[in-house]
């Protein structure tokens, strides 16, 4: 309980700091950030994409348990659904500060442009939030019936405990049937917001949507694993060792797909060798080489480590590998921005020019004495305001997890231990099978 109170206190502190900073940004405008016309998306959108991936991965794990009957992971379906719901809230909250004029949000609802991927992202995120909430709700119904508490469950008074258990199981499976494709769709649509920008060579590739899904499965599964590890504790780790090994292998397998797609994408840029492609590769391995190295090395280490018995067989190694993966995925989201915005799409070649493809400058959108009006490169670095405001989804997610674990039971249910539950163990032991 003390650990729960500490986590809740940290979450509330992060929320207060971020909301105060957001108020400051609303009063002064987005000029307090370091985003400008040449670099219009930054830390806010990167954080949004990070939480969308975590949210998608959570329900993919939960849905896969019901649809593919992965017995080892059934103890963690509640945690997976809660992870998906909390991640969706974090993503939805993070997109609002990037809009600037939040008071005009209703225009998006009154005058939707269905040719824009943005409106489809709003639709699929809203749908996903409802599905993840329902997934958590139906899984908690049996406990609420037994304990005589909960909300929106008055209708269960007419049912027996066994009937409520059956309703919970049936609807959890039904939500999984819908939830799995929507979970895949939420990250696909988010990826398409980037991939459909034809003027940005770094984004404009069919590899981006499947790569987003692979990273979502890896990061979302890793978050479910970390929350489950903290909930179970180091002392009870051995009881669920098989489940954690399965989760670790899912993370490693998804990362293997990710690196295959990354290799294909880099090969295609190098193969054609156009001016734009060369400039892009120079940004990746030159100017931003240290960031790109972190994006590649940290997840690669986690992938290889989780494929080993040492990496997927202990509490501390799973925590370490997941943390390194989270850092790498967050850097991956930031590296969506740097090469895309600093490889300017406006190039001209005039007769007699020695330099092929002269980059046309872009207006900064501001005029101040002593500062340039145009730029063909923007050295973006988030301001303190951006860093503090980005704490918003982290604080929100931490509060959701803390309150949920404080009020309800999200720990593995009694009888669900490791690969087999107690009932299955008794049944198998009667048949003379060694467990």
C-alpha positions in Angstrom: 0.0 0.0 0.0 2.9 2.4 0.8 4.3 1.8 -2.7 0.9 2.5 -4.2 0.6 5.7 -2.3 4.1 6.8 -3.4 3.3 6.1 -7.1 0.0 8.0 -6.8 1.8 10.9 -5.2 4.4 11.0 -8.0 1.6 10.8 -10.6 -0.4 13.7 -9.0 2.8 15.8 -8.8 3.5 15.2 -12.5 -0.1 16.1 -13.3 0.1 19.4 -11.4 3.4 20.5 -12.9 2.2 19.7 -16.5 -1.2 21.3 -16.1 0.4 24.5 -14.7 2.8 24.5 -17.6 -0.1 23.9 -20.0 -1.8 27.0 -18.6 1.3 29.0 -19.2 1.4 27.8 -22.8 -2.3 28.6 -23.4 -1.6 32.2 -22.2 1.5 32.7 -24.3 0.9 30.5 -27.3 3.0 27.8 -28.9 5.8 30.4 -29.4 7.0 29.2 -26.0 8.0 25.9 -27.7 10.9 25.6 -30.1 8.7 24.3 -32.9 8.4 26.6 -35.9 7.4 26.4 -39.6 10.4 24.3 -40.6 9.9 21.9 -37.6 6.2 21.9 -36.9 6.0 18.6 -34.9 8.3 17.8 -32.0 8.3 16.3 -28.5 4.5 16.4 -28.2 3.8 14.3 -31.3 6.7 12.0 -30.5 5.2 11.4 -27.0 1.7 10.9 -28.5 3.1 8.2 -30.9 4.9 6.6 -28.0 1.7 6.2 -25.9 -0.4 5.1 -28.9 2.1 2.2 -29.4 1.9 1.2 -25.7 -1.9 1.4 -25.8 -2.1 -0.7 -29.0 0.2 -3.4 -27.6 -1.7 -3.8 -24.4 -5.0 -4.9 -26.0 -3.1 -7.0 -28.6 -1.8 -9.0 -25.6 -5.2 -9.2 -23.9 -7.1 -10.1 -27.1 -4.5 -12.7 -28.1 -5.0 -14.5 -24.8 -8.7 -15.0 -25.5 -8.6 -15.5 -29.2 -5.6 -17.9 -29.3 -6.1 -19.4 -25.9 -2.6 -18.6 -24.6 -3.1 -20.2 -21.2 0.2 -18.8 -19.7 -0.9 -15.2 -20.2 -4.4 -15.4 -18.8 -3.3 -14.2 -15.3 -2.3 -10.9 -16.9 -5.3 -10.1 -19.1 -6.7 -7.5 -16.7 -3.3 -5.8 -16.5 -3.0 -5.8 -20.3 -6.5 -4.3 -20.7 -5.8 -1.6 -18.1 -2.4 -0.9 -19.7 -4.2 -0.3 -23.0 -6.8 2.0 -21.5 -4.2 4.0 -19.6 -2.0 4.3 -22.6 -5.0 5.6 -24.7 -5.8 8.2 -22.1 -2.2 9.3 -22.2 -2.1 9.5 -26.0 -5.3 11.5 -26.1 -4.2 13.9 -23.5 -0.8 14.5 -25.2 -2.3 15.5 -28.6 -4.2 18.5 -27.0 -1.2 20.7 -26.1 0.1 20.3 -29.6 -3.1 21.7 -31.0 -2.5 25.1 -29.4 -6.1 26.4 -29.6 -7.9 23.6 -27.7 -11.0 25.8 -27.6 -11.5 25.1 -31.3 -11.5 21.3 -30.9 -15.2 21.2 -31.6 -14.5 22.2 -35.2 -13.0 18.8 -35.7 -16.3 17.2 -34.7 -18.6 19.6 -36.5 -16.7 19.8 -39.8 -14.7 16.5 -40.1 -12.5 16.1 -43.2 -12.8 12.4 -44.0 -10.0 12.7 -46.6 -7.6 13.5 -43.7 -6.0 10.6 -41.7 -6.3 12.9 -38.7 -10.0 12.5 -38.3 -9.7 8.7 -38.7 -7.1 8.8 -35.9 -9.6 10.6 -33.7 -12.3 8.0 -34.6 -10.2 5.0 -34.0 -8.6 6.3 -30.7 -12.1 7.1 -29.4 -13.3 3.6 -30.4 -10.3 2.1 -28.8 -10.7 4.0 -25.6 -14.3 2.7 -25.3 -13.2 -0.9 -26.1 -10.4 -0.9 -23.5 -12.7 0.5 -20.9 -15.3 -2.2 -21.6 -12.5 -4.9 -21.5 -11.5 -3.8 -18.0 -15.1 -3.5 -16.9 -16.3 -7.0 -17.9 -13.2 -8.6 -16.4 -13.9 -7.0 -13.1 -17.6 -7.9 -12.9 -17.1 -11.3 -11.1 -15.1 -9.6 -8.3 -17.6 -6.8 -8.0 -20.4 -9.3 -7.7 -18.6 -11.3 -5.1 -17.6 -8.2 -3.1 -20.9 -6.3 -3.5 -19.3 -3.2 -5.0 -18.3 -1.6 -8.3 -20.3 0.7 -10.6 -22.8 0.2 -13.4 -23.3 -3.3 -12.3 -26.7 -3.2 -10.7 -28.0 -5.5 -13.3 -25.8 -8.3 -12.0 -27.9 -8.6 -8.8 -30.3 -10.8 -10.6 -27.6 -13.2 -11.7 -25.7 -15.8 -9.7 -21.9 -15.7 -9.3 -21.5 -18.4 -11.9 -23.7 -16.5 -14.3 -21.7 -13.3 -13.9 -18.5 -15.3 -14.4 -19.9 -16.7 -17.7 -21.1 -13.2 -18.8 -17.6 -11.9 -18.1 -15.9 -14.6 -20.0 -18.2 -14.4 -22.9 -18.0 -10.6 -23.3 -14.3 -10.5 -22.7 -13.9 -12.8 -25.7 -16.3 -10.8 -27.8 -14.5 -7.6 -27.1 -11.2 -9.3 -28.0 -12.6 -10.2 -31.4 -13.3 -6.5 -32.1 -10.4 -5.2 -30.0 -7.5 -7.0 -31.8 -8.2 -5.5 -35.3 -8.9 -2.1 -33.7 -5.7 -2.3 -31.8 -3.8 -2.9 -35.0 -5.8 -0.2 -36.8 -5.1 2.5 -34.2 -1.4 2.3 -34.9 -1.9 1.8 -38.6 -3.9 5.0 -38.9 -1.3 6.9 -36.8 1.4 5.6 -39.1 -0.6 6.7 -42.1 -0.7 10.3 -40.8 3.1 10.2 -41.4 3.3 7.9 -44.4 0.8 9.8 -46.5 3.0 13.0 -46.4 4.5 12.7 -49.9 6.9 15.5 -49.4 8.7 13.8 -46.5 10.9 11.0 -47.8 11.6 9.7 -44.4 7.9 9.0 -43.8 6.6 8.4 -47.3 7.0 4.6 -47.3 4.7 1.6 -47.0 7.1 0.1 -44.4 6.0 2.6 -41.8 2.6 1.1 -40.8 3.8 -2.5 -40.2 6.9 -1.1 -38.5 4.7 0.9 -36.1 2.6 -2.2 -35.4 5.8 -4.2 -34.6 7.1 -1.6 -32.2 3.6 -1.3 -30.6 3.6 -5.1 -29.9 7.1 -4.8 -28.5 6.6 -1.8 -26.3 3.0 -2.6 -25.2 3.9 -6.1 -24.3 7.0 -4.8 -22.4 4.8 -2.4 -20.4 2.3 -5.2 -19.5 5.3 -7.3 -18.4 6.8 -4.6 -16.2 3.4 -3.8 -14.5 2.8 -7.5 -13.9 6.4 -7.9 -12.5 5.8 -5.1 -10.1 2.4 -6.4 -9.1 3.6 -9.9 -8.5 6.8 -9.0 -6.9 10.2 -10.6 -6.9 9.2 -13.2 -4.3 6.4 -14.7 -6.5 8.3 -14.4 -9.8 8.9 -18.1 -10.0 5.2 -18.9 -9.9 4.6 -17.0 -13.2 8.0 -17.7 -14.8 6.5 -19.3 -17.8 4.2 -16.4 -18.5 7.0 -13.9 -18.2 9.2 -15.9 -20.6 6.4 -15.9 -23.1 5.9 -12.2 -22.8 9.7 -11.7 -23.2 9.7 -13.8 -26.4 6.8 -11.9 -27.8 8.8 -8.6 -27.3 11.9 -10.1 -28.9 10.0 -11.5 -31.8 8.3 -8.2 -32.5 11.6 -6.4 -32.4 13.1 -8.9 -34.9 10.3 -7.9 -37.3 11.0 -4.3 -36.6 14.7 -4.6 -37.5 13.9 -6.5 -40.7 11.6 -3.6 -41.8 14.2 -1.0 -40.8 16.8 -2.8 -42.9 14.6 -3.0 -45.9 13.8 0.8 -45.6 17.4 1.8 -45.3 18.4 -0.5 -48.2 15.9 1.2 -50.4 17.1 4.7 -49.6 20.7 3.7 -50.2 20.0 1.7 -53.3 18.4 4.6 -55.3 21.0 7.0 -54.1 19.1 10.2 -55.0 20.1 13.6 -53.6 17.2 13.4 -51.1 18.1 9.9 -50.0 21.8 10.8 -49.6 20.9 13.9 -47.5 18.6 11.8 -45.4 21.2 9.1 -44.7 23.7 11.9 -43.9 21.3 13.2 -41.3 20.7 9.7 -39.9 24.3 8.5 -39.6 26.0 11.9 -39.4 24.3 14.8 -37.6 21.9 12.6 -35.6 24.1 9.5 -35.5 24.2 9.4 -31.7 20.4 9.5 -31.4 20.0 6.9 -34.2 22.6 4.7 -32.6 20.5 4.7 -29.3 17.4 3.9 -31.4 19.0 0.9 -32.9 21.4 -0.4 -30.1 19.0 -0.3 -27.1 16.1 -2.3 -28.7 18.7 -4.6 -30.4 20.2 -5.4 -27.0 16.7 -6.1 -25.5 15.8 -8.3 -28.5 19.0 -10.5 -28.2 18.8 -10.5 -24.3 15.2 -11.6 -24.2 15.9 -14.5 -26.5 18.4 -15.9 -24.0 17.6 -17.9 -20.9 19.4 -15.4 -18.7 17.5 -12.4 -20.2 14.0 -13.9 -19.9 14.5 -15.9 -16.7 14.9 -13.4 -13.9 13.0 -10.5 -12.5 15.8 -7.9 -12.7 16.8 -8.8 -16.3 13.3 -8.4 -17.6 13.0 -5.0 -15.9 16.3 -3.9 -17.2 15.6 -5.0 -20.8 12.2 -3.4 -20.8 13.5 0.0 -19.5 16.2 0.0 -22.3 13.5 -0.8 -24.8 11.3 2.1 -23.6 14.2 4.5 -24.0 14.9 3.1 -27.5 11.3 3.3 -28.6 11.0 6.9 -27.3 14.1 7.9 -29.2 12.6 6.1 -32.3 9.6 8.4 -32.0 11.8 11.5 -31.8 13.9 10.3 -34.7 10.7 10.3 -36.8 10.9 14.1 -36.6 14.6 15.1 -37.0 15.4 13.6 -40.4 11.9 14.3 -41.8 11.9 18.0 -41.0 15.5 18.8 -41.7 15.6 17.1 -45.1 13.9 20.0 -46.9 11.6 18.9 -49.7 12.0 22.1 -51.7 15.0 21.8 -53.9 15.9 23.5 -57.2 18.9 23.2 -59.6 19.7 26.3 -61.7 21.8 26.3 -64.8 25.5 26.7 -64.0 25.0 25.8 -60.3 27.9 23.6 -58.9 25.7 22.3 -56.1 23.0 19.9 -57.2 19.7 20.4 -55.4 19.8 23.8 -53.6 17.4 23.7 -50.6 14.9 26.5 -50.7 14.6 28.2 -47.3 11.3 28.1 -45.4 9.9 31.2 -43.6 10.1 30.8 -39.8 6.7 32.5 -39.3 8.1 35.2 -37.1 10.1 38.4 -37.4 12.4 39.6 -34.7 15.3 42.0 -34.9 18.6 40.2 -35.2 17.0 36.8 -36.1 16.8 35.3 -39.5 13.4 35.3 -41.3 14.1 32.1 -43.3 15.8 28.8 -42.6 16.8 25.7 -44.5 17.7 23.8 -41.3 16.1 24.1 -37.8 18.2 22.9 -34.8 15.2 21.8 -32.8 15.6 21.1 -29.1 12.6 21.0 -26.8 12.3 23.9 -24.4 11.7 23.6 -20.7 8.0 24.2 -21.3 7.9 21.2 -23.7 9.7 18.9 -21.3 7.4 19.9 -18.4 4.2 19.6 -20.4 5.2 16.2 -21.7 4.9 15.0 -18.1 1.1 15.1 -18.5 0.5 11.6 -20.0 3.1 10.1 -17.7 1.4 11.5 -14.7 -2.0 10.5 -16.0 -1.0 6.9 -16.7 0.7 6.6 -13.3 -2.4 7.9 -11.5 -4.7 5.5 -13.5 -2.5 2.5 -12.6 -2.2 3.6 -8.9 -5.9 4.2 -8.4 -6.9 1.1 -10.3 -4.6 -1.2 -8.2 -5.7 0.6 -5.1 -9.5 0.2 -5.7 -9.7 -3.1 -7.5 -8.0 -6.4 -7.9 -5.8 -6.6 -11.0 -3.4 -9.1 -9.7 -3.4 -12.7 -11.1 -6.4 -14.5 -9.9 -6.3 -17.3 -7.4 -5.5 -20.6 -9.2 -3.9 -18.9 -12.2 -0.2 -19.7 -11.6 2.4 -20.1 -14.3 1.3 -22.3 -17.1 -1.5 -24.2 -15.3 -4.1 -23.1 -12.8 -4.7 -25.2 -9.6 -7.7 -26.9 -11.2 -5.7 -28.0 -14.2 -2.9 -29.2 -11.9 -5.3 -31.4 -9.9 -6.8 -32.8 -13.1 -3.5 -33.6 -14.7 -2.0 -35.1 -11.5 -5.0 -37.5 -11.4 -3.9 -38.7 -14.8 -0.5 -39.3 -13.6 1.2 -36.5 -15.5 4.3 -34.9 -14.1 4.1 -31.0 -13.9 
